Amino acid sequence: MSLAAPRLHDTLDRVAFYGCGSTPVRALGGVAWGGLSRFLVGLGLCVVATSCGSESVDDDDGPDEPPELRLRFEPVTLEQQPENLTDFVFLPDGREFLTLSKLGEVTHYRLVESDGSDAAEAGAESAERLGGFELPGVHTETDCGAISLVLDNGFAENGLFYLAKCTSQQASGVYRYQFDADDYASIADSEALIIEASEPASQRAWHNVGSLNMDARGDLWVPFGDKTIERNGQSRNDNLGALLRIVPNRTSAEGGYAPAPDNPFIDDDDASPDVYAYGIRSPWRSILDRRGRPWFGDVGSVLVEEINVVTEPGQNFGWANGEGVCDGDCAGLTDPIAFWDRDPDHDYLVEDPEAPALPVRVAVVGTAYDPGVNDRYAGAMDDQVLFTDACVGFVRAIEFTDHVVSDVPVGHLRTAAAMHQAADGYIYALTFGRCQTDNPIDLDNEGGLFRAVLDTSE
């Protein structure tokens, strides 16, 4: 993060849900680790097998190398598609899913082939609408609205799921619901507040709650932005500007939660026991990878967009002391693993010929792929996490162990809001359809659902 860089007032932040800045600045960015910025410039190794005499090499020896990872995003038609979709989640059968719109519409769909057959084998071309309901009390001003949803890890038995939404310009939170496909109206009526965070001093409906994730233990991961009040980033005594790990109440109609018992500040009287990591500005999209590590895209103010990975409890990601890779007093701060600025000549844009030269950026973490038994990407997605910029549309795959192993361009998709894997083995991506809530710019789609397929064309 650039501690020496000036911080401009948040009035430059005008990007929907993401709160990104709008001023082009000098080229910064690349892949970062160990407090240093390292740029991937096409380094590669080629091992050539040779033999002596007339012996030949058996081409069948050993496993096949995975193909180059290039993705093509094919549209999947949604029956009666809602506007401004923000998130979706697959139900346990792998074919049915729920979508969420900014205005608070939850819709129940089933994936189908064009001939109406089961989509589990070939991948879906459309989705039929099964029903839906409207959420109560959604505040939809600018970045606010209904933002994300996740199933309880016991959903197959208890039918519980959680949804994040704004309830006012100053407040956003997480609510629990009971799913009932036979009585959609009852779902909204089952609402129970789990957790809320608010900032009375906030004058903008920005930097709210972000993507919800649930781990195998049943802990709920909840990222909250700073609500445009910069001091919240470095404050540990409240839940704003932080990633929380909590245990939601699953039994009481009153809702509520408890902090995860092994959270890093559980015994610190000067810190919130809910906080797992802090120093965060606008973590609109986050995931848990296959190792259980949280990843989040932190949308920048005026300098850079960040992709961050939480590798240990209590980490400080530096906001509002700066953005990007630290170049000042870096004691106790964690750098992003990847970042990019608003320069149209940045490598990430140059490597995607379809990316428009817009002055706005929005960091989005997509998904971590699980090849399982139905790998649609021939091994090329193993250990990869997808990330994108929702405004300019580049899609990249990054592999991170304790350092960045690779970071490569793999495709293009504008206004991506969420990516999830279905039981058919494909990654599906949902697009919001615009980059700014109050000023849609350079748009060529209305949003929708897309299936990521391996592009083997030359």
Secondary structure, DSSP 8 states (H G I E B T S, - for coil): --TTS----GGG---TTT-------S--EEEEETTEEE-------------STT----TTSS--------EEEEEEEETT--SSEEEEEE-TTSSEEEEEETTSEEEEEEEE-TTS-BTTTT--SEEEEEEEEE-SS---STT-SEEEEEE-TTHHHH-EEEEEEESSSSEEEEEEEE--TT-HHHHHHT-EEEEEEE-TT--SS-S-B---EE-TT--EEEEE--TT-THHHH--SSSTTEEEEEEE-SS-TT--EEE-TT-TTTT-TTS-TTEEEE--S---EEEE-TTS-EEEEE--SSS-EEEEE--STT-B--TTS-SSS--S--TTB---SEEE-S-TTSHHHHT-TT----S---EEEEEE---TT--TTTTTTTT-EEEEETTT-EEEEEEESSSEEEEEEEEE-TTEEEEEE-TTS-EEEEE-S-S-SSS--S-----EEEEEEE----
